[in-house]
Structure formats: structure tokens, C-alpha cells
Amino acid sequence: MAELPPLPTIVGEDLLLDIYTHKSLIPSGAPMNEEYGDTDRLADLGARVLDLAVTFHLHSKRPMLSALEVDQQRAQAITDENIEHWLTVYGIRQKLRFAPSESASVGSPNELRRFFHTYIGAVQIRNGMHTIQRWISQLVDPDIDVESLVDVFGPPRHHASGQDRVAPPPPCSPPSLPLPRSSHVTSESVFALVTLALVNETAAKKKVAVGYLDTVDGEAHIPTWTVICYMDGTERGHGVGGSKKVAKENAARQAWVSMGWGLDDDGE
């Protein structure tokens, strides 16, 4: 078989410990982790993310596959045999710790699939869908040029924990904007007039597809939101704020500037 792509790295001792600990060693009623819950939640997330990544990969193939062909090839891509092979070659199957009474069952297809889903769920938590898509696409199709994939999931997520956590970059200063005709206001005030609704309305007039990708970091009571604005699938704006609304508006404004739009734009 072809060489496997690099295994995504997962940061965080607590998360790694949970991934490699079989449920037979977890006491009944153990509290959930505040960030991701438990391995049941990770496995559920991983199963859905894996299905999404394989489905998107198959939908991106050309010539275009029918819905039936996508369904058939998805089933062929993530068989029990493939999952066991991936876990073994990556060397992570051997790291799973379990109670002696479970030695006969941990190697069953259902248990191995759950373990693989758990790992994928952890990668999603730490690295995001961008990393998942590139990894899974190469797993199911070793010959693919991952750079050719349409990146609808945005850039990889960078996660730091503990003392390694770094503060997100501050919002960029408003760049210069084309001023409205017959006006003497400053570029900063013009920038402030650009609203999320105006950006979306202008994009609709110009038939430009707008998309937003948001992530949140920090403590629950002092979150830091980061939002990326995409125009026709290309990153055009990056916003940071103490709320999702503020970060989204900042991203939309940067996208407005990047697209070269002005307040007197007629939408043509």
C-alpha cells in the first residue's frame, strides 16, 4: 500500500491521555472535561467529521460523481480493514490502554472504528477542519494533489494551551478607502460606515459569494472571537473581537477594502 500522510499532531496532555484510555479504565460518573467532554463526545464528533471529509473529497473529484457513486465510494474508502490498517501503521493502536478483561474486544472492528473516530474528533478540536480535510483526502486517495482541493474550511487552526497560549493579533488599523465623491470625511470615518449588511448587500449585487468562518478562544467569560471572511472562496478579511458580531464586522470591513469597493459603489 501507499505511504500514509503524516499523522496530525494533537496538543494537550489531558486530551491525549483521554484518547488513549479505553472506557473500561474510566470510572463510572467521572466528570467531563470542560473543553471537549469525554471520549464518547469525541467519537461522535469524529464519526461525523470523517463522513463529511470523505464526502467533500468525493464531491470534489472530476469528472463529477453521481450521488450513488459518492455513496458507494465513501463506503469503500472507510472500511473496517482500512481503519485497522491506518491505526496499525500509524502506531497509535498499540498505545491504547485498557482493562485486562477487555483484551479480546478492543481489537474488534467496532472498537477500532470508535478509537479512530475519537482521534479524529480530537484533531478537529485542536486543529480544525482544514487539517482534517487534507489528512483524510490523502488517506483515501494517496495520489491526490491536496493543493487542488477547494479550501472551503479556511486556514488551519492554531491552538495553544497553558503558558504557551499566545494572544491573538489585534485588529488591523483601518486601511485607506476610496472616499465618496463630494465628501471631505476621513478614511477612518468612511471605514466605520461600512456595515456587515452593506458588505453582504454589495456582494449580492455583484454576484460574489460571501462566507464566514468563526473560531473562539480564551476563557468563557473573556472569549476572543476570530472571523475570516471569504469572497468567492478566497480569504479577503480577518477580524478579531470580544464578540462574534464585532469580529465578523471587522472581517467584513477588511474584505470590503480588499475587494476595492467604495461607499458610492453602484454594484455593477
C-alpha positions as CSV (number, residue, x, y, z in Angstrom):
1,M,0.0,0.0,0.0
2,A,1.0,3.6,-0.5
3,E,2.8,5.5,2.3
4,L,0.4,7.2,4.6
5,P,0.3,11.0,5.0
6,P,1.7,12.5,8.3
7,L,-0.5,11.9,11.3
8,P,-1.8,15.3,12.6
9,T,-0.4,16.3,15.9
10,I,-2.6,16.7,18.9
11,V,-1.5,19.2,21.6
12,G,-2.6,18.7,25.2
13,E,-1.7,16.1,27.8
14,D,-5.2,15.7,29.1
15,L,-6.7,15.2,25.7
16,L,-4.0,12.7,24.6
17,L,-4.5,10.8,27.9
18,D,-8.2,10.5,27.2
19,I,-7.7,9.4,23.6
20,Y,-5.5,6.5,24.6
21,T,-7.6,5.4,27.6
22,H,-10.3,2.9,26.9
23,K,-13.6,3.4,28.6
24,S,-13.0,0.2,30.6
25,L,-10.5,2.2,32.7
26,I,-12.7,5.3,33.2
27,P,-14.6,5.3,36.5
28,S,-18.4,5.5,36.3
29,G,-19.6,9.0,36.8
30,A,-16.2,10.6,36.1
31,P,-16.6,14.4,35.4
32,M,-16.4,15.6,31.8
33,N,-13.5,17.8,30.6
34,E,-14.7,21.4,30.4
35,E,-13.4,21.8,26.8
36,Y,-14.4,18.6,25.0
37,G,-16.4,16.5,27.3
38,D,-15.4,12.8,27.1
39,T,-14.3,10.2,24.6
40,D,-18.0,9.4,23.7
41,R,-18.4,13.0,22.6
42,L,-15.1,12.9,20.7
43,A,-16.0,9.7,18.9
44,D,-19.4,11.1,17.9
45,L,-17.8,14.3,16.6
46,G,-15.1,12.3,14.8
47,A,-17.5,10.0,13.1
48,R,-19.5,12.9,11.6
49,V,-16.3,14.8,10.7
50,L,-14.8,11.8,8.9
51,D,-18.0,11.3,6.9
52,L,-18.0,15.0,5.9
53,A,-14.4,14.9,4.9
54,V,-14.7,11.8,2.7
55,T,-18.0,13.1,1.2
56,F,-16.4,16.5,0.4
57,H,-13.4,14.8,-1.1
58,L,-15.6,12.7,-3.4
59,H,-17.7,15.6,-4.4
60,S,-14.6,17.5,-5.4
61,K,-13.5,14.8,-7.9
62,R,-13.6,15.3,-11.6
63,P,-15.2,14.1,-13.7
64,M,-18.1,14.6,-11.3
65,L,-19.5,11.5,-9.5
66,S,-23.2,10.8,-9.1
67,A,-24.8,10.7,-5.7
68,L,-24.9,6.9,-5.8
69,E,-21.2,6.7,-6.8
70,V,-20.3,9.1,-3.9
71,D,-22.2,6.8,-1.5
72,Q,-20.5,3.7,-2.9
73,Q,-17.0,5.1,-2.9
74,R,-17.4,6.5,0.6
75,A,-18.3,3.1,1.9
76,Q,-15.3,1.6,0.1
77,A,-12.9,4.3,1.5
78,I,-13.6,3.8,5.2
79,T,-13.9,0.0,5.6
80,D,-13.0,-1.8,8.8
81,E,-9.9,-3.1,7.1
82,N,-8.7,0.3,6.1
83,I,-9.3,1.7,9.5
84,E,-7.4,-1.2,11.2
85,H,-4.5,-0.7,8.7
86,W,-4.3,3.0,9.4
87,L,-4.3,2.6,13.1
88,T,-1.6,-0.1,12.9
89,V,0.7,1.7,10.5
90,Y,0.5,5.0,12.5
91,G,1.3,3.1,15.6
92,I,-1.5,4.6,17.7
93,R,-3.5,1.3,18.0
94,Q,-0.7,-0.1,20.2
95,K,-0.9,2.9,22.5
96,L,-4.5,2.2,23.6
97,R,-4.7,1.3,27.3
98,F,-7.5,-0.9,28.5
99,A,-8.5,-3.2,31.3
100,P,-7.3,-6.8,31.0
101,S,-10.8,-8.0,30.8
102,E,-11.3,-6.1,27.5
103,S,-8.2,-7.6,25.8
104,A,-10.4,-9.7,23.5
105,S,-12.8,-7.0,22.5
106,V,-10.6,-3.9,21.9
107,G,-9.4,-5.3,18.6
108,S,-13.0,-5.7,17.2
109,P,-14.0,-3.6,14.2
110,N,-16.4,-1.6,16.2
111,E,-13.9,-0.7,18.9
112,L,-11.2,0.1,16.4
113,R,-13.6,2.3,14.5
114,R,-14.6,4.1,17.7
115,F,-10.9,4.6,18.6
116,F,-10.3,6.1,15.1
117,H,-13.3,8.4,15.4
118,T,-12.1,9.5,18.8
119,Y,-8.7,10.5,17.4
120,I,-10.3,12.4,14.5
121,G,-12.6,14.2,17.0
122,A,-9.6,15.3,18.9
123,V,-7.8,16.6,15.7
124,Q,-10.9,18.6,14.9
125,I,-11.0,20.1,18.4
126,R,-7.3,21.1,18.2
127,N,-6.6,21.8,14.5
128,G,-9.9,22.3,12.7
129,M,-11.5,21.1,9.5
130,H,-8.7,22.4,7.3
131,T,-6.3,19.9,8.8
132,I,-8.9,17.1,8.8
133,Q,-9.7,17.5,5.1
134,R,-6.1,17.5,3.9
135,W,-5.3,14.4,6.0
136,I,-8.4,12.4,5.1
137,S,-8.2,13.3,1.4
138,Q,-4.7,11.9,1.3
139,L,-5.7,8.8,3.3
140,V,-8.4,7.8,0.9
141,D,-6.6,9.0,-2.2
142,P,-2.8,8.9,-1.8
143,D,-2.3,10.3,-5.3
144,I,-4.4,13.5,-4.8
145,D,-2.8,16.9,-5.1
146,V,-4.2,18.4,-1.9
147,E,-3.4,21.9,-3.1
148,S,-6.0,21.4,-5.8
149,L,-8.8,21.0,-3.2
150,V,-11.2,23.9,-2.9
151,D,-10.5,25.1,0.6
152,V,-13.9,26.0,2.0
153,F,-12.8,25.3,5.6
154,G,-10.3,28.2,5.9
155,P,-6.7,28.1,7.2
156,P,-5.6,25.6,9.9
157,R,-6.4,26.4,13.5
158,H,-3.5,27.1,15.7
159,H,-4.2,26.0,19.3
160,A,-2.1,26.8,22.3
161,S,-2.7,25.8,25.9
162,G,-1.4,26.8,29.4
163,Q,1.6,29.0,29.4
164,D,2.1,28.5,25.7
165,R,-1.1,30.3,24.8
166,V,-0.5,33.5,22.8
167,A,-2.7,36.4,22.4
168,P,-4.4,36.7,19.0
169,P,-3.2,39.6,16.8
170,P,-5.0,42.9,17.3
171,P,-7.4,44.0,14.7
172,C,-5.7,45.8,11.8
173,S,-5.9,49.5,11.6
174,P,-8.4,50.6,9.0
175,P,-6.7,50.9,5.6
176,S,-7.4,53.8,3.3
177,L,-10.7,53.6,1.4
178,P,-11.8,55.3,-1.7
179,L,-13.6,58.3,-0.4
180,P,-17.2,59.1,-1.5
181,R,-17.4,61.8,-4.2
182,S,-18.2,65.3,-2.9
183,S,-17.0,64.4,0.6
184,H,-14.3,65.5,3.0
185,V,-14.6,62.9,5.7
186,T,-11.6,60.9,6.8
187,S,-10.9,57.3,5.7
188,E,-11.4,56.1,9.2
189,S,-14.9,57.5,9.4
190,V,-15.7,56.0,6.0
191,F,-14.4,52.7,7.2
192,A,-16.7,52.9,10.2
193,L,-19.7,53.4,7.9
194,V,-19.1,50.1,6.3
195,T,-21.5,47.7,7.9
196,L,-22.0,43.9,7.7
197,A,-25.3,44.4,6.0
198,L,-23.7,46.8,3.4
199,V,-20.9,44.3,2.6
200,N,-23.4,41.4,2.2
201,E,-25.8,43.6,0.1
202,T,-22.9,44.8,-2.2
203,A,-21.6,41.3,-2.6
204,A,-25.1,40.1,-3.6
205,K,-25.4,42.9,-6.2
206,K,-22.0,42.0,-7.6
207,K,-22.9,38.2,-7.5
208,V,-20.0,37.5,-5.2
209,A,-20.5,34.5,-2.8
210,V,-19.7,35.5,0.8
211,G,-18.8,33.1,3.5
212,Y,-17.6,33.5,7.1
213,L,-15.6,31.1,9.3
214,D,-15.5,31.8,13.0
215,T,-13.5,30.3,15.9
216,V,-13.4,31.3,19.6
217,D,-10.6,31.1,22.1
218,G,-9.9,32.1,25.7
219,E,-12.0,31.7,28.9
220,A,-15.8,31.5,28.7
221,H,-16.1,34.9,30.4
222,I,-13.5,36.6,28.3
223,P,-13.7,35.0,24.8
224,T,-11.7,36.2,21.8
225,W,-13.5,35.6,18.5
226,T,-11.7,35.3,15.2
227,V,-13.7,35.5,12.0
228,I,-12.4,35.1,8.4
229,C,-14.5,36.5,5.5
230,Y,-14.3,34.7,2.2
231,M,-15.3,36.2,-1.2
232,D,-15.9,33.5,-3.9
233,G,-13.9,31.1,-1.7
234,T,-10.9,33.3,-1.3
235,E,-9.9,34.8,2.1
236,R,-10.5,38.5,1.9
237,G,-10.9,39.7,5.5
238,H,-9.7,38.8,9.0
239,G,-11.4,40.2,12.1
240,V,-10.9,39.8,15.9
241,G,-13.1,40.9,18.7
242,G,-14.6,40.3,22.1
243,S,-17.8,39.1,20.5
244,K,-18.6,37.2,17.3
245,K,-20.6,40.2,16.0
246,V,-17.7,42.6,16.4
247,A,-15.2,40.1,14.9
248,K,-17.5,39.4,11.9
249,E,-18.0,43.1,11.2
250,N,-14.2,43.7,11.3
251,A,-13.6,40.8,8.9
252,A,-16.4,42.1,6.5
253,R,-14.8,45.6,6.5
254,Q,-11.4,44.3,5.7
255,A,-13.0,42.2,2.9
256,W,-14.7,45.3,1.6
257,V,-11.4,47.1,1.4
258,S,-9.6,44.1,-0.2
259,M,-12.3,43.9,-2.9
260,G,-11.7,47.6,-3.7
261,W,-15.3,48.6,-3.1
262,G,-16.4,52.2,-2.2
263,L,-19.4,53.7,-0.5
264,D,-20.5,55.2,-3.8
265,D,-20.3,51.8,-5.5
266,D,-23.3,51.2,-7.7
267,G,-22.9,47.4,-7.5
268,E,-22.0,47.0,-11.2
